[in-house]
């Protein structure tokens, strides 16, 4: 038995990132994808148009007014409003909310098959993060959340930068998929809440379930640097990392220090690879992206 799956994102990303996002989730069984373009002039709506399963919605002033949100409201508020609106449009199946730099992967089966096998009483599924990192060989793997107690022996003097998020730099919580038609729920960044503000609960999948939210959190220094100030001013970084960035701003050569920090956060040393492998903290399996590039 298969189920329908609507995917929604609000994005301000380069066209290649959006192309990968769309192609991947269509190949993984998405029935429909709604892309809210945070830049209403985003060229993606023309460059990537053509598939009837994909709908682009430029987020202009009229769009935000229709949702009762100020056009200059902080991004996370606009994001929640757009995603909740997308959810409420769907009557059947499931709705998955992601960022455009994330790919949902149920290894060995497509997304609708995985959802169809959930118990019928399940109303929400959350999938934990797997964060892309560079290996000493130059290849890529995905760092998984690990117990905080395991962070110190792996990362040593820099452990404080990784400990708050269970060994990751980006979010460890992952993202959620919800059954359509749940009354009164509002979507937040990683889960939904009901009319009383309580989290909508359900199973949480991860490595044991061969389910991963692949997060390309830092795809090269230039993109990481371009988002640095925004993430530092929002919830994109944990407090110890924000403090480190504030320290770097007073460095004699901040750009050199930023590049060093980027390498420390998003590249692994051989002993770190070995230590993560020993506790199941590193995913070496790679999704087949050949079909989407």
C-alpha positions in Angstrom: 0.0 0.0 0.0 1.3 3.5 -0.9 0.4 6.8 0.6 0.5 10.4 -0.8 3.2 12.7 0.4 3.3 16.5 0.1 6.7 18.1 0.7 6.9 21.9 1.5 9.9 24.2 2.0 10.5 27.9 2.1 13.8 28.6 0.4 16.4 31.2 -0.4 19.0 29.0 -1.9 21.1 28.7 -5.1 19.3 27.0 -8.0 21.5 23.9 -7.9 20.5 23.3 -4.2 16.8 23.6 -5.1 17.2 21.4 -8.2 18.8 18.7 -6.0 16.0 19.0 -3.4 13.2 18.7 -6.0 14.8 15.9 -8.0 15.7 13.9 -4.9 12.2 14.0 -3.2 10.4 13.4 -6.5 12.6 10.3 -7.0 11.9 9.2 -3.4 8.1 9.2 -4.1 6.8 12.7 -3.2 3.4 13.3 -4.8 3.6 17.1 -4.7 6.2 19.7 -3.7 5.4 23.2 -2.7 8.3 25.7 -2.8 7.8 29.0 -1.1 10.4 31.4 -2.5 11.5 33.8 0.2 12.8 36.0 -2.6 9.8 36.7 -4.8 12.1 37.4 -7.7 14.0 34.1 -7.3 15.0 32.8 -10.8 14.3 29.3 -9.6 10.6 29.7 -10.4 11.5 30.0 -14.1 14.7 27.9 -14.3 13.1 24.8 -12.6 9.5 25.2 -13.8 7.9 22.5 -15.8 7.1 19.5 -13.6 3.4 19.5 -12.7 4.1 18.0 -9.3 6.1 21.1 -8.3 4.5 24.4 -7.4 6.4 27.6 -6.8 4.9 30.4 -4.7 6.8 33.7 -4.6 6.5 35.2 -1.1 5.7 38.8 -2.0 4.0 41.4 0.2 0.5 40.3 -0.8 1.4 36.7 0.1 2.6 37.6 3.6 -0.4 39.9 4.1 -2.7 37.0 3.3 -1.1 35.1 6.1 -1.2 38.0 8.5 2.6 38.2 8.8 4.8 41.3 8.3 7.0 41.1 5.2 10.0 42.0 7.4 9.2 39.6 10.2 12.1 37.4 11.3 12.6 34.4 8.9 11.6 31.7 11.4 8.3 33.4 12.0 7.6 33.6 8.3 8.8 30.0 7.9 6.3 28.7 10.5 3.5 30.7 9.0 4.1 29.4 5.4 4.6 25.8 6.5 1.4 25.8 8.6 -0.5 27.2 5.7 0.9 24.5 3.4 -0.1 21.8 5.9 -3.7 23.1 6.2 -4.1 22.8 2.4 -3.6 19.1 2.4 -6.6 16.8 3.2 -5.1 13.3 2.7 -1.8 11.5 3.1 1.3 13.0 4.8 3.0 16.4 4.9 6.7 16.7 5.2 8.4 20.1 6.1 12.0 20.5 5.3 14.7 23.1 4.5 16.0 23.1 1.0 19.5 22.0 2.2 18.0 18.8 3.6 17.2 15.5 2.0 15.0 12.9 3.6 16.3 9.4 3.1 14.7 6.1 4.1 17.5 3.7 3.0 16.2 0.7 1.1 12.7 2.0 0.4 11.0 5.1 -0.8 9.3 7.6 1.5 5.7 6.5 0.9 6.6 2.9 1.5 8.2 3.8 4.8 5.2 5.9 5.9 2.7 3.2 4.8 4.3 0.7 7.2 3.8 2.9 10.3 1.1 1.8 12.7 -2.2 3.3 11.8 -2.4 5.3 15.0 0.8 7.2 14.2 0.1 10.8 13.4 3.7 12.2 13.3 7.1 10.9 12.6 10.4 12.7 13.3 13.7 11.7 11.7 16.9 12.6 13.3 19.6 14.6 11.6 22.7 13.3 9.8 25.1 16.2 9.1 27.5 16.2 6.1 31.2 16.4 7.0 34.4 16.1 5.0 36.6 13.1 5.7 40.4 13.1 5.7 40.4 11.5 2.3 38.3 14.4 1.0 35.2 12.3 0.7 31.9 12.9 2.5 30.2 11.1 5.4 27.3 12.1 7.7 27.9 12.7 11.4 25.1 11.4 13.6 24.0 12.6 17.0 25.9 10.9 19.8 25.6 11.0 23.6 27.0 14.2 25.1 29.3 12.2 27.3 31.0 10.9 24.2 31.8 14.3 22.8 34.7 15.3 25.0 37.0 12.4 24.3 36.4 12.8 20.5 36.8 16.6 20.2 39.0 17.4 23.1 39.6 21.1 23.7 36.9 22.0 21.2 34.3 19.8 22.7 32.2 22.8 23.9 31.5 23.7 20.3 29.9 20.2 19.7 28.5 19.2 23.0 25.2 21.3 23.1 24.0 19.6 19.9 25.1 16.0 20.7 28.2 16.2 18.5 26.6 18.2 15.6 26.9 21.8 14.7 23.5 22.1 13.1 20.3 20.9 14.6 20.2 17.3 16.0 16.4 17.2 16.3 15.8 16.4 12.6 12.5 17.2 10.9 9.0 15.8 11.1 6.3 14.3 8.8 2.7 14.6 9.8 -0.5 13.0 8.8 -2.7 15.5 6.9 -5.9 16.8 8.4 -5.0 17.0 12.1 -7.2 19.8 13.5 -5.7 22.8 15.1 -2.0 22.0 14.8 0.7 24.6 14.0 4.0 23.7 12.5 7.3 24.7 14.1 10.8 24.1 12.8 11.2 20.5 13.9 7.8 19.3 15.0 4.2 20.5 15.4 2.2 21.7 18.4 -1.5 21.3 19.0 -4.0 24.0 19.9 -2.7 24.1 23.5 0.9 24.4 22.5 1.9 20.8 23.3 4.2 18.9 21.0 2.5 16.5 18.6 4.3 13.3 19.4 5.2 10.1 17.5 8.1 7.8 16.9 11.6 9.2 16.3 13.6 7.3 13.6 17.3 7.3 13.2 20.2 5.0 12.2 18.5 1.9 13.7 15.6 2.5 11.4 17.8 3.3 8.4 16.1 6.7 8.3 18.2 9.9 8.0 17.6 13.6 7.5 20.7 14.4 5.4 21.6 17.9 6.3 24.1 19.7 4.0 24.7 22.3 6.7 28.0 23.7 5.4 28.4 23.0 1.6 31.6 24.9 1.1 33.1 27.8 2.9 31.5 30.5 0.7 27.9 29.4 1.5 28.7 28.8 5.2 30.3 32.3 5.4 27.3 33.9 3.6 24.9 32.6 6.3 27.2 33.2 9.2 25.8 36.4 10.6 22.2 35.3 10.2 22.8 32.0 12.0 24.7 33.7 14.7 21.8 36.1 15.3 19.2 33.4 15.3 19.1 29.8 16.6 21.4 28.4 13.9 24.3 28.0 16.3 24.5 27.0 19.9 25.8 29.5 22.5 29.4 28.4 22.8 29.8 28.7 19.0 28.2 32.1 19.0 30.7 33.1 21.7 33.5 31.8 19.5 32.3 33.8 16.5 32.1 37.0 18.6 35.7 36.4 19.6 36.7 36.0 16.0 35.2 39.3 15.1 37.9 40.9 17.1 40.7 38.8 15.6 43.5 40.6 13.7 42.5 38.7 10.6 38.9 37.5 11.0 38.7 35.8 7.6 41.7 33.5 8.3 40.1 32.7 11.7 36.7 32.0 10.1 38.3 29.6 7.6 40.1 27.8 10.4 36.8 27.5 12.4 35.0 26.2 9.3 37.6 23.5 8.8 37.4 22.5 12.5 33.7 22.3 12.6 33.0 20.5 9.3 36.1 18.4 8.6 37.1 15.3 10.6 40.6 14.1 11.6 41.5 10.4 11.3 41.3 9.8 15.0 37.8 11.5 15.1 36.6 9.2 12.3 37.9 6.1 14.2 36.3 7.3 17.4 32.9 8.1 15.8 32.9 4.8 13.9 33.5 2.9 17.1 30.3 4.2 18.6 28.2 4.2 15.4 28.4 8.0 15.1 29.2 8.2 11.4 27.2 7.2 8.4 29.4 6.3 5.4 26.5 5.1 3.2 25.8 7.6 0.4 22.5 8.3 -1.2 22.5 7.9 -4.9 22.6 11.5 -6.0 23.8 10.6 -9.5 20.2 10.7 -10.8 19.5 14.2 -9.4 22.7 16.1 -10.5 
